Amino acid sequence: MARTLAAARRHADLSTLLQFMASQPCPCSDGIFSCPRTEPIFRSAIDSYCRAGLLFDAIIAFDNMRKLIDGKPDVAVYNIIIHSFVKFGEYDKALGFYNKLIRDRVRPDVVTFNILINGYCRSSRFGLALEVFKEMRAKGCVPNVVSFNTLIKGFFREGKSEEGVKMAYEMIELGCGVSSATCEILEDGLCREGRLLEACDVLVDFSRKGVLPDGFDCFGLIEMLCGERNVGRGMEVLDELWRNGNAPSLVACTTLIEGLRESGRTEEASKLLERMLKESIVPDSVTYNCTLRDMCDGGRTVEANKLMLLASSKGLHPDCITYNILVSGYTREGRRKEGQVLVDEMLDKEFIPDIATYNSCECYLVLACKLYVMVILGLIATDVSTIKGDLAPVVLSNGYQSRTGDHVRKSAPCVIWKVVKIAWDRGFRKVTVETDSGGKNPDSRLPRTAKSAESCSA
């Protein structure tokens, strides 16, 4: 019942119940020893009072509990009340209750000292926090990572960054080990003072010593290095951490790739992307396509194509933009055959190349725009304003005349076949293909109606 009242925050009824328990002996007690459930009941009640800010009621409940139980209360009960005093800014009362704990000959634990250290640091009484830390070690209580992190943060708040870094190394010497929070405190504190390179050195040293935690993300450090145009140092930090077994996060790698690209170091960006893919760190499509574009612009389309194959093996499949980038790159390098192979692959996957892709291949020059409109609207049309219903004529005026001459004459019908078949498979039944030659088809392979397309595609 007491736990139910505490959970429901019915503190008035809870106080009445506790007073009844204090005035009436527990029926399950044998008269010599107190009931073993008395202390847990009062502990839950004290915790409920403290959460609600009823510290006076919590002290009364604590005093009643001491009268009912055998021996000394558990240190956890003292910690609940001390923490509540600190939480509500009653630091002197918190210290007074700690002294009460000592007078009751209860051994304080690491949680007790951490509460006091944190309270003094938050109240800008860092000197008292250090005194508590010294007393903690004098009493034989081993500090944990929370103790050190609180003091390190306090040192940086007081402008004593050197002492903060020294305490971090003291943690390592004592075998406590640094946590991700420790690294973030050091990184943030040093960077706020403009000592970005020193923060890099500290993290790299931790990595070499093998104490850098696995869950630490160096994204913040990489972002600041890129912001200061020091991507070279960022690359060194990332490489050092990676070499020592601290793999960077996807966000950190993506941030560094963008920094390298903005600095014109596209080759290093592509190598980093390749390393990411080999380690199964799959980037987003925007970063991926932008890096491929930089490679193609630099005359490295063959390498970009290999990178696309590697990405596909890791689950990052190319989209229409990826194909367009590679086709344009092959065309600029004079590799039209490779570009044509990619165009055919796009059509096989039901990707419709855009106008730039067709034009870059120097084929389908006039047909490209018409096919693009067809896919966007789900119809085949040359002029959107003349579409009536779902019967859309295509006028292939000069469709067989362009600067590529016979090459287009032989290739265009094949592409039309593929596109019409895609439209047919998607359910567009009323498709008409006409020419400007009096309704006569200049190529017997070109269907005049969707019915012809169906029979031919079959």
N, C-alpha and C positions, 0 to 999 in steps of 0.2 A: 504493500500500500504506500509506503514512504517513497519508493522509487516512482510509482505512478504519479503521486502528487508533485514530486520534483520535476518529472518530465513535463507535466501539465502546467508547471509554474504556479501552482496553487500554494503560494508560500505561507499564507495565513493558516490554512488547514495543516500544512506541513509543520509549522511551529507548534500548533496544538498537539499534534501527534507526537512530536519529539519530547515535549514537556510531559505528556502522559507516560512515555517510555522511561523518562528519567525518574518519575515518581512511583512507578510500579515495577517491581522486579519481573524479569522475563520468565514466563512459565517453563521454558525449556532449560532454564539454568538449574543446576543441581544444588545451589546454595553456596558452593565453594568457588567455582569459576563462573565468570560471566559468559553470556551467550556469545558464541563465536561470530554470529551475524550482526552483532551490534555495531562494530566498527565499519563494515561495509555500508550499512544503512546510513550511518551518520556521514560517511564520506560522500555518498551520492547527494545527501541533503546539503552539505557544505559546498560542494561543487555547484549545485543549483543556485544557492544564495550568492556565491561569488560571481557567477555568470550574469546574474540580475543586478549586480552592484550592491547587494544587501550585505555589506561586510560586517556590520554590527551583529546581524543575526547569525552570520557565519561564525563569529567569535563565540557567541553564546552557545551555539551548537557544538563547537569544538570543546568548550569547557565542560558541557554536560557529557560529552563522549568520554573525556578523560576520567570522569568520575565513575563511569559504568564499565569501562574495559579493564582488563588485567594488563599490567605492564605499561609500556610507553606506546604512544601512537606511532603509526608508520610515518616515515619521512615524507611520503607522498602527500599526506594530508597537510603537513606544514607547507609543502611546495605549492599546493593549490592556493592557500591563503596568501603566501608571499607573492606569488604571481599576480594575484588580484590586486594587492596593494600597489605593485609596480604598474600594472595596467591602468589603474585610475590615478596615477601620479602621486601616490602616497609613499614616497621613497623612505622617509624617516620611519613610518610605521612598518614598512617592509623590513628595514634593518632591525627594528625593535623585535619583530616576530622571529627574525633569524636568531637574535640573541636569546630569545625565549627557547628556541630549539636547542641552542647550546646549553642553556641552564638545565633543560630537561634531559640532558645527556643523550640526545638523539644525534646520530652521526649524519651530517649533511652529505648529500651525494652530488654528482656533477651537475644534475639539473638545478639543484639549489643555488650553486655558485653561478651557473649560466644565467639564471633569472636575475640575480643581483648585478652581474657584469653588464648584461644587456640594459637593465634599468638605468645604471649610472652612465653608460655611454649615450643613451637616448636623452638623458637630462643634462648633457654637456658637463658631466662630472667625471671626466676620464681618469683623473688621478685616483679617485676612489675605486674605479673599476680595476685599475692596476693593483691597488692594495688588496682587493678581494681576490684577484688572480694569484697574488703572492701567498695569501692566506690559504687559498685552495691547495696550492702545491705543498705548503708547510704542513697541512693536515693529512697529507698522503693521498689526496684525491687527484687522480690523473685527468688532466683536461682532455676534452675531445675536440673534434673538428669544429663544433659549434662555438666552443670557448675561444679558439684561436681566430676563427672568422670574425667573431664579434669584436675582438680587440684589434685585428688588422683593419677592419672598417673604421674603428675608432681612431686609430693612428692616422689614417688618411683624412678623416674628418678634422683632425687637429692640425693638419698640414705637416705631419711627420711621416712622410712616405718612406724614408730610408728605414725607420724602425719597423714599419709595416712589412717591408720586403724581408727584413731580417727575421721577423717573427714567422713568416712563411717558411723560410729555410729551417728555422728552429722546429717547426712542425715535422719536417722531413727527417731531421736528425733524431727526433724523439720517436719516430716510427708511426706517427699519427696519420700521415698521408694527407695530401691536399685533395679537396673536392672540386667539383665544377664551380661551386659558389666561390671558393677561394680564388680560383683563376679569374673569375669574372670581377671580383673585388679588386684584385691587383691590376687587371687590365683597365678597368674603369678609373681607378684612382690615379694610375700613372698617366693615362691619356688625358684626364682632366687637367693635369699639370703640364701638358705639352710634351711628355716624355714617351712618345709613341714608340720610338726605336728601342728604348729600354724595356718597354712592355714586351716587345717582340723577343728581345734577348732572354727575358725571364721565362717566357713560355717555351722557347726553344730549349733552354737549359733544363726545364722540367721534363720535356720530352726526351732529352738525351739521358736523363737520370732514370727514366722509366716510371715517373710518378705522375705524369699528366693523366687525369682520369679519361676513360674512354668516352664518356658522354659530353665532354667539353666541345663546344662549337666555337671556332675561331672566326666566325662570320663578322662579329663586330670589329675585330682588329683588321681584317681584310678590307672591310668597307671603309674604315678610316684611312688606311694606306692608299686605297684607290682614290679616295676623295682628295688626298694630298699629292696625287700623281706619282706616288712612289710604288708603282705596281711591281717593280723589280724586287723590292724587299718583300712585298706580298707574295710573290712567286717563290722566293727563297724560304719564307716561313712555311708556306703550304707544303713545299717539297720536303722540308726537314721533318715536319710533323708526320707527313705521309710515310716517309722512309722509316720512321721510328714506330710505326704501327698505329698512329693516331690519324685514321682516315678522316678527311674533312667532310662536312655536310654538303648536300646538294646546293644549298643557298650560298655557302661560302665559295664553292667552285664557280657557280653561275656569276656571282658578283665579280670574281677575279677575271673571268672570261670577258665580261663587259668592260672592265677596266683596261684589259690588254687591247681590246678592239678599239676603244676610244684613244688609246695611246699609239695606235698604228702598229702594234706588235701582233699582227694577225697570225703569223706562223706559230708563235708561242700559244696563242689562244686555241688554234686547231690541235696542237699537240696535247694541250690540257684536256680538250674535249675528247680526244682519242683515249687518253689515259682514264678519264672518267668512265667511258663506255667499257673499257677493258675491265674496270673494277666494278662493273654493273651499277654505276651511278648514272642513271638515265636523266638527261636534262629535259627541259621543256622544249616544245617545238619552236618557239620564237628564238631562243638562244641557238638552238641547233641550226635552223635555217639561216640565221644571220651569219653564223660562222661559215657555213657552206658558201654563202654568197661572197664573203670576203675571200675565201679560197679560190672561187671561180674568177673573181675580179683580179686576182693575182696570178692568173694563168695556171692554177693547180686544180683544174677540173677533174683530172684522173684521180688525184688523191681524194678530192671531195666525193667522188663516186665510190671509192673504196670505203670511205668513212660512212657513207650512206648504207653500204652493205653491212658494215659492222654494227651500225645502229639498228638495222632491221633484225639482226640476230639477237639483239638485246631487247626486242619488243617495241622499239621506236620506229614505226613504219613510215615511209615517206608519204607526204600528202601532195596535193596538186602544186603547192608553192615550191616544194622541194624539187619536183620534176622540172618545173619551169626554170628554176635557178640553174640546174645542171644542163638542161638543153641549151639555154642561152650561153652558158660557159663553153660548152663544146663547140657551138657555132662560132663564137669569137676566136676560138683556137683553130678553126678550120677543120674540126673533126665532125663533119656533117653526118657521117655514117653512124657514129655513136649517138649523136643527137636524135637521128631518126629512129634508132632502136629504142630510145627512151620514150619518144612520142608514141610508138606502137605499144610499148608497155603501159603507158598511161591509158590508152584506149582500151586495152585488154582489161584493165582494172576499172574501167568506166570512169576514169578521170578525163575531163574534157580540157585540152590545152587552151590557154587563153590566146588572145590575138598576138601578143608579143612572142609567145613560144612558137606559133606557126610562122610568124614573120621572120623570126630569127633563123628558122630552118630554110628560109627562102622557098617555101612551098605553101600551098593552100592560101595564097595571099588574099584573094577575094573571099574565098569560102570560109575563112576563119571567123569573121565577124558574124556571118549567118549561123554558123554552127553554135557559136557562143550564145546568141539570142535564143536559139532553139532549146538549149539546155536550161537556161535561166527561166524561160517561160513554160517549159514542158511542151513546146510546140516547135514547128519548123517554120520560120518566117524570115523575110528579109526586111520588112518594114512593120514595126510594131503597130503603127497606126492603121494599117490595112487589114489586120487580123479580124476575121469574122467567124465567130463560133470557134470550133476547134479544127476547122479546115484551114490550113495556112500554107499557101503556095510558096515555093522557093523559086525565085527566078535566078538562075545561075548565069546571069549576063556576064560575058567575058570570064566565065568560071574556068575556062581552059586556056586563058591567055594571061600570062604574067612574065616576069623577067626570067623565069626558069623554063619557059617553053615546054618542050616535050616531057621534061621531068614531071611537071605538074599534070600534063595530059595523062600520064601513066599512073600517077600516084593518087590524084584527087578522088577518082571513083572508089578506090579501096577505102579511103578514109570516110567517104560518105556512107559506104556500106556499113562500116562499123558504127558510125554515129546513129544512122537510121535504125540499125538493129538494137542499139541501146535504148532509143526512144520507144521502139516497138515492145521491148521486154518490160519497159516501165509502164505499159498500158496505154500508150498513145496510139490509137488505131487509125485516126483520120489524118494521115500524113501524105502530102502530095509533093512530089518533086518535079518541077517543070524547068524548062529552059527558055531562052529567048529566041530559039530557032524554030518558031512556028509550032511549038508544042511537040516538036520531035526531039528525041533524045540523041545527043551527039555521041553517046557511048551506049552500046546495047546492054552493058552491064549495069547501068544506072536505073533503078526502079522508078516507074512513074507513079505508083500508088503504094500505100502501105500494104495492100494485098500482095503486090509484087514483091515488096520487101520481105513479107512473111514467107512467101514461097521460095524466094532466093536464099533467105537466111536459113530456111529449113534444109 
